[in-house]
Amino acid sequence: MSSETRVPLDCGKIDGIHNITELYLAHPDYKFVMSSIPMPGTTAKVETLIFLLGAIGKGLLQGGDLGPSKPSITTLSETNPAYDVHVIRPTRERSPAFFLTNEMLDREVHITPRLYGWLCDFAEARLPPPIDENSVTRTILKPLFFLWLIIWTDACVLEDGRRDWDADSLGVDAAVKVAAIEAKTPRSCGHEHVVGFGKSGSPKDDALARQCIRHLMRCNKSMADNDAPWSRSLTLGALMVYPGHFFPVALQETTERFVVFPDAVGINEPWPGTREKLEHYMKATSVVAAWSFMLVVTADEKHKQRWSSVCQKQVEQAVHWTTTAGEQLAPPNRLITALTWCWAVASALVYQVAFSLLVALIPLERFEALLLPNGDELVIEFPSNSWRLPFNLALPLPDAFHRSRTAQTFVFSLPNIVVKVYDDVKPYAHERAFYEKWSSALGSAVPTVHAHGRRIDDSKPFLVFSNEGERITELTEEERAVVRRSVLDVIHEEGWHHHDLAARNVLRKPSGGLCLIDFGMASKCERQGCDGFWE
């Protein structure tokens, strides 16, 4: 591919991703075949590799089963104070550029046997269904990042000399871990707050930030365990929605500050439509390349010196990025910190009061729908002749989350409810039928059902219960006797049985009383000897 056909651009632009756009427009009909991979002993321009790796990624991701539409929210429900750091979101104007310069795109790299082997392995890979964040990370992101590590540390035309480390010294798994790239698909945690990560400051956005913080902390430990070259004083990472978005992030544990930089790719088309264009994969590939280059030259002084002699602008960009990240994470002015804290506390207090009044004064069934933090919209079924509020109730992050073989359960303290979304309609039917039959007779010995309905994406049913207390890990004989007298003896008289009696299905109320839950297996039973045995 000749560089004469490409329009030279100012590499100092904040919007530097456009040099990849111009490169693509020069060759809009590019097609990848296995013979496109340059043979060992030859050379290839970096721009050639951008086309090559982008087209391979497109072939892997395009089409195929996108998997389940909604995730487990386990990672979003963490409330560990260790991950509750101060999140900083710089504006694009205060963020450094992040792209491959034209100077770098023109660089020649040697195709070593090792690089050729990795290119072939990547091209021959298959993305196992369904397409989710784990399969994208394993099949696309890890080899893509590792290939660029090989290029920057081993395959480029640099002066001879031993290197203190190279990609092989880490291995692909460890290399990606210490690089801390967290791959997502919008379906893995709700479309809009992945794409808008770092912008809104909403509870969903903060939950995703906490997940990145946990990932960076694990990666920091991984760096120490693997003796990786990246600095542990400033942990750098990224959240990537391949091929449309790449959010660089950084963590400074000593100052408890976490910075989320604006999207470095910024494709505006909605996912999964982004999978259709080669240009998008080229942009994503170039950003991963720039990211791995930044890590290499800021981690190893010898590599920095070698690259400065052949591609100074790319090195300057890498240094500028890490310097900016360090400045954003530096301890702030104490007065500004105090004022910011006061404003945050006041805003949170006003929101809490307003939300508390809303849920205290208005029954849940009067809302059109409940919105969960992972993006689920739960439409509440209510008689059509009754009045409804013209808006939905957005719930905060849950205090706890439980997944079983048949349902996902979200536990909230404000409002004090439990939302149970059923994967199988049979336990839903059992539980709803039980409450319709026994709720009034059993009173406070079982939860109250506030609402029911369907999830809008896939019509899975849900029930909303009152949150009666904390789960019990062990039950004494006396406590079992209390549950037997208050619930089991009553329902057994008419032949109904719980069929899943265990300590995990008993709650202890704040008052000290006990409440039996989880009637997904309950039914009228004529089985001989079914007396309600405890696990």
Secondary structure, DSSP 8 states (H G I E B T S, - for coil): --GGGS----TT-TTTTHHHHHHHHHSTT----GGGS--TT-EEEHHHHHHHHHHHHHHHHSSS----SS---GGGG---GGG--EEE---GGGS---S--HHHHT-EEE--HHHHHHHHHHHT----SS--HHHHIIIIIHHHHHHHHHIIIIIB-------S--GGGT-HHHHHHHHTEEEE-HHHH-HHHHHTTTTS--HHHHHHHHHHHHHHHHHHHHHHHHT-SS-SSSEEEEEEETTTEEEEEEEETTTTEEEE---SS---S-TTGGGG-HHHHHHHHHHHHHHHHHHHHHH-HHHHHHHHTT-HHHHHHHHHHHHHHHHHHS---HHHHHHHHHHHHHHHHHHHHHHHHHHHHS-GGGSSEEE-TTS-EEEE---TTS---SS-EE----SEEEE-SSEEEEE-SSS-EEEEEESSHHHHHHHHHHHHHHHHHHGGGS--EEEEEEETTT--EEEEEE---EE-S---HHHHHHHIIIIIHHHHTTTEE-S---GGGEEE-TTS-EEE---TT-EE---TT------
